[in-house]
Amino acid sequence: MTKRMSLQRPAPRTRLRRVKQRKTFTLSPESVALLEGLTASRSDSRGRESVSAVLDDLLLAIGKDKARREAEEKIGKYYDERSEEERQEEVEWGNFATGEFLAIELNRSRE
């Protein structure tokens, strides 16, 4: 009886790629220099990233930052628009919770 080992290659992984659109832009020399400088500073094991990839990353980062700022503004607005009654209730809950934490710590220290 002979044993054979078959070398099977794993099925190729298919990546879900974002569908990208080709666009053409006219940029100032300063913007081009900035993009090229950023591109030169970003490299991986396969070499330098493309200017398009760097620009795409910049735009995505700006979009995320905008979404974060909008969320922070909404949260701030919520807290700014609370009634005095709601604020006082939160203060009371905070005082209650602080007292509970102190009681728990006292019990732990006695054990």
FISEKE-535815 format. One record per residue (C-alpha): residue number from 1; x, y, z. Coordinates in steps of 0.02 Angstrom, whole numbers, plus 50000, padded with zeros to 5 digits. Example, Ala and Ser with C-alpha at 12.3 -4.5 7.8 and 13.67 -1.06 7.14 Angstrom:
<node 1 <50615 49775 50390>>
<node 2 <50684 49947 50357>>
This chain:
<node 1 <50000 50000 50000>>
<node 2 <50071 50168 49952>>
<node 3 <50026 50336 50018>>
<node 4 <50022 50484 49907>>
<node 5 <50019 50663 49959>>
<node 6 <49933 50777 49841>>
<node 7 <49984 50957 49841>>
<node 8 <49827 51057 49824>>
<node 9 <49839 51242 49816>>
<node 10 <49712 51337 49915>>
<node 11 <49578 51423 49816>>
<node 12 <49629 51600 49776>>
<node 13 <49558 51728 49894>>
<node 14 <49445 51850 49812>>
<node 15 <49453 52021 49886>>
<node 16 <49305 52133 49890>>
<node 17 <49370 52284 49801>>
<node 18 <49292 52453 49805>>
<node 19 <49235 52506 49635>>
<node 20 <49337 52658 49594>>
<node 21 <49296 52790 49468>>
<node 22 <49423 52876 49360>>
<node 23 <49422 53065 49377>>
<node 24 <49535 53200 49311>>
<node 25 <49577 53354 49414>>
<node 26 <49677 53510 49388>>
<node 27 <49781 53552 49541>>
<node 28 <49895 53692 49590>>
<node 29 <50082 53658 49588>>
<node 30 <50081 53665 49779>>
<node 31 <49947 53531 49790>>
<node 32 <50039 53421 49666>>
<node 33 <50201 53442 49764>>
<node 34 <50110 53398 49926>>
<node 35 <50034 53241 49850>>
<node 36 <50199 53186 49776>>
<node 37 <50287 53216 49941>>
<node 38 <50158 53114 50035>>
<node 39 <50170 52978 49903>>
<node 40 <50360 52971 49919>>
<node 41 <50347 52953 50108>>
<node 42 <50223 52809 50100>>
<node 43 <50291 52643 50045>>
<node 44 <50260 52462 50083>>
<node 45 <50342 52298 50039>>
<node 46 <50282 52316 49859>>
<node 47 <50352 52490 49838>>
<node 48 <50280 52663 49834>>
<node 49 <50094 52694 49839>>
<node 50 <50014 52784 49694>>
<node 51 <49967 52967 49702>>
<node 52 <49786 52912 49676>>
<node 53 <49792 52797 49828>>
<node 54 <49866 52936 49937>>
<node 55 <49734 53060 49877>>
<node 56 <49596 52932 49907>>
<node 57 <49659 52901 50084>>
<node 58 <49665 53088 50118>>
<node 59 <49487 53114 50059>>
<node 60 <49423 52965 50160>>
<node 61 <49511 53032 50316>>
<node 62 <49433 53203 50289>>
<node 63 <49262 53121 50273>>
<node 64 <49286 53023 50435>>
<node 65 <49345 53179 50525>>
<node 66 <49193 53275 50464>>
<node 67 <49076 53136 50524>>
<node 68 <49163 53134 50695>>
<node 69 <49148 53324 50712>>
<node 70 <48963 53317 50665>>
<node 71 <48932 53183 50795>>
<node 72 <49024 53285 50927>>
<node 73 <48921 53438 50882>>
<node 74 <48758 53339 50899>>
<node 75 <48811 53272 51068>>
<node 76 <48861 53446 51126>>
<node 77 <48696 53517 51064>>
<node 78 <48601 53383 51159>>
<node 79 <48688 53425 51322>>
<node 80 <48675 53613 51293>>
<node 81 <48487 53603 51263>>
<node 82 <48443 53504 51419>>
<node 83 <48321 53585 51537>>
<node 84 <48375 53635 51712>>
<node 85 <48267 53493 51778>>
<node 86 <48360 53365 51671>>
<node 87 <48528 53434 51725>>
<node 88 <48480 53426 51908>>
<node 89 <48419 53247 51887>>
<node 90 <48587 53198 51811>>
<node 91 <48678 53281 51955>>
<node 92 <48573 53182 52078>>
<node 93 <48606 53018 51986>>
<node 94 <48792 53060 51986>>
<node 95 <48790 53091 52173>>
<node 96 <48695 52929 52200>>
<node 97 <48819 52830 52094>>
<node 98 <48968 52908 52183>>
<node 99 <48893 52857 52350>>
<node 100 <48868 52680 52287>>
<node 101 <49048 52668 52228>>
<node 102 <49110 52729 52396>>
<node 103 <49001 52601 52486>>
<node 104 <49068 52461 52376>>
<node 105 <49248 52515 52409>>
<node 106 <49217 52524 52597>>
<node 107 <49145 52347 52595>>
<node 108 <49296 52284 52498>>
<node 109 <49417 52363 52618>>
<node 110 <49330 52279 52766>>
<node 111 <49344 52106 52691>>
